[in-house]
Amino acid sequence: MNRLASTRSKSRQAQSNWLSVIDQAIIAAEAAELELSRQGGNDPSQQRKASGSYYTPADVAGHFWDLFFRHHHICDLNSLLTFIASTDLVEPSAGSGMFVFSFLKKAALLGATPENLTSLRFHVVDINLAALRFFSERLREIERAVGVNFDGIGPAQKDFLEWAKTSAIANVVFTGNPPFISNARGSRWRNLYADFVEVMLSYRGVKGVSLILPLSVCFSRDYADLRATIRAAGMGISASSYDNIPDCLFKAGKPDSTNTNRANSQRCTILNIGGPDPTLREASPLLSWPSAERATVLSTVPAFRAFSNDDLSGQIPRPASDMLADYMRGASGARPLRTFLSKIGKPAFAVGGVARNYIGIRDFEKFGPGCIPIKAHSEDERGLVLQVLSSKLFYDYWRTYGDGFHVTVDLIERFPVTAALADYCKHNQALAHQVWANRAACAKEKLNSGQVIRSYDFRAAFDDAHSVMA
Ligand SMILES: C[S@@+](CC[C@H](N)C(=O)[O-])C[C@H]1O[C@@H](n2cnc3c(N)ncnc32)[C@H](O)[C@@H]1O
């Protein structure tokens, strides 16, 4: 072997050794979750819930950094080195250090050697001393194996909210998975994660915030002010959201009790705030996947779609289709569906209060929970509302802005009807009449608490109309 070939082979060997010791730290960090998360309080059985210690699986942390690198346009070794020379990373609630070790892995896969990362500044904060000790020991093991010290990676045992008050660092990007813990009644926010986000956004040297958060951050009224603060921060926003059925990001799930409510804690959003384009507004649909496709989903960049900063909903939408995203961008000033509805008179039909694969239209039988009566001023408006609520567009609107289960009065009433859509529906009244008259052909029945519920699935009936509306 000549000298050049021998040098190359040694450097390949060193890089593979470097990757392998990082992998060992990642495996250890994942395995230590139960042990570490119970330490730090008086009652180990309660400590996990009380500190929100549900650590991030390695594959999710890898996905997180893929999206982070994309968001910050870090695509090769040069851009990585430029980024770390100008940025201090802060993990506010590091646990066993999964995010730090996964960052090293992502950097190594881009070709960074241990020597390249000696200047990396990563502040690793947590209240749990046992977790930080564990983290430091794993880091020392990596240092010994590669013969390099990472002096800029420093643990700090502190309450993050205190840490933020007492530190003053420029060009900070916060990264990680903060604790999801219900706050006491009367607190500013219902959940501690929102305090973390607010403190990060108001940190003097903030340059970015990248976190795994409960999906509630996107749509819950409780966090409307937090979203307004996020939008007002003058930074780019990229959000990808993950359902909890059939698979979910956190393999063990996040149980109920003090660790916030079950559904939201298991459905998550990876939120990237910051990056080179302060006007960026993009979001993925609510992603769901069978467990056999987990590896594919977590190694793929989701389909991001642009949304408007002035999106009327005030949400971070989960755009379900290009058609819906395009429609909403052109819908400012459109009449809300509410203005086609009447408050008086006999309901013309009803809408099922929950949905899955379609919005269920029903015959109105009686007022009560589980269905929304629809009243219209005239026969024509009844036809228009029927077409709108049966459309693929409205179904995608529900998937984009709904909570994933409920069809609410508010959601129906706020749907923006553009002049073009209203015109189209007006010209299509004959079809609406015909579909309603023959509705039995579209009936679907299911048993609900011993009662047969009949609803109409009009997707196919109005299919031609849907494409024209788009
Ligand atoms: C959801 S775990 C995340 C751990 C790690 N980031 C990960 O994803 O694997 C939340 C962590 O927050 C820590 N924690 C809880 N309250 C905190 C606080 N006020 N300040 C700093 N850390 C806190 C817990 O000790 C726990 O390690």
The ligand as a Gaussian input file, in Angstrom:
#p B3LYP/6-31G(d) Opt

LIG

0 1
 C      -38.792000      15.354000      28.063000
 S      -37.296000      15.093000      28.985000
 C      -36.164000      15.437000      27.717000
 C      -34.787000      14.929000      27.925000
 C      -33.902000      15.065000      26.700000
 N      -33.949000      16.386000      26.152000
 C      -34.369000      14.083000      25.652000
 O      -35.120000      14.477000      24.780000
 O      -34.019000      12.900000      25.718000
 C      -37.359000      16.508000      29.988000
 C      -36.132000      16.798000      30.833000
 O      -36.383000      18.049000      31.453000
 C      -35.772000      18.078000      32.706000
 N      -36.396000      19.177000      33.431000
 C      -37.620000      19.244000      34.003000
 N      -37.846000      20.480000      34.486000
 C      -36.753000      21.236000      34.169000
 C      -36.388000      22.582000      34.386000
 N      -37.211000      23.431000      34.996000
 N      -35.189000      23.010000      33.941000
 C      -34.342000      22.155000      33.309000
 N      -34.617000      20.859000      33.102000
 C      -35.813000      20.400000      33.516000
 C      -35.992000      16.672000      33.261000
 O      -35.049000      16.364000      34.257000
 C      -35.816000      15.844000      31.968000
 O      -34.494000      15.423000      31.846000

